[in-house]
Amino acid sequence: MGLRNTLVVMALLLSGAASLESQAFFNETGDLPCHFPNSQNLSLDKLVIFWQDQDKLVLYELYRGQEKPHNVHPKYIGRTSFDQDSWTLRLHNVQIKDKGLYQCFIHYKGPQGLVPIHQMSSDLSVLANFSQPEINLISNQTENSNIINLTCSSTQGYPEPQRMYILLKTKNSTTEHDTVMKKSQNNITELYNVSISMSLSIPPETNVSIFCVLQLKPTKTLLFSPPCNIETIKVEGKESEQTEKRAELQEPERSDEAQCDINISKTASGDKSATHF
């Protein structure tokens, strides 16, 4: 089959052009592949190649081997690079607003003008990693010291997470505590900050660990905070006052250590207790 007939057949096949999913991380580089087989071994000086977004704005154009930056939309200037070996356009400094559908087009430049010979669509999704959830304790002002008040927060992520909750673990049980997740979105970056606030009743077990858990979309990956460890110390009489003075909040030096240590001192009769952060 001659080159002319081959190009005609390739043009007719464009109606069934393939599309694929592509993924990039915020502020990093995303790939927009074209997957051109080039079975005829056509040189770049015979081709016109360009990419456009879902608004028909041009990201990059290569006209017979020469880049044409004057045809590129200003928001993409200096943000792309073309890998000739893999027929892939790389989009740099990816932002949340860059998510969406992109198309690459390849035309053969012959004596009778441009002949479309290849086309591919890429649906780009953009992710941003949320920070590790962080528990913050609010000083307890009530007499009922087995109640602790806390907040948990995670920042600078995308897309919006599915849920945030508290996990309370004892030696014999694990329980989830749900509440309303508050969220805010930056108008410029479109990144999310999320948080929850909760009051928890601490069970009578000697040792309790509290975790804050962030469940992400769409992977359902779970992000855990460092544990907040609670130890109940039973004392008698005047010893209780001395124990209360020793109990204090200990901040971790590393992110993988316990985020907080709380000592709850209780009298042996159980009628009085004190919590120290």
Helices and strands as residue ranges (DSSP letters): H 3-12, G 13-16, E 19-25, E 30-33, G 44-46, E 47-53, E 58-63, E 66-67, G 69-71, G 74-76, E 80-83, E 88-91, G 96-98, E 100-110, E 113-127, E 134-138, E 147-157, E 163-169, E 174-178, E 182-185, E 192-201, E 207-215, E 222-224, E 228-235, H 239-246, E 260-267, E 273-276
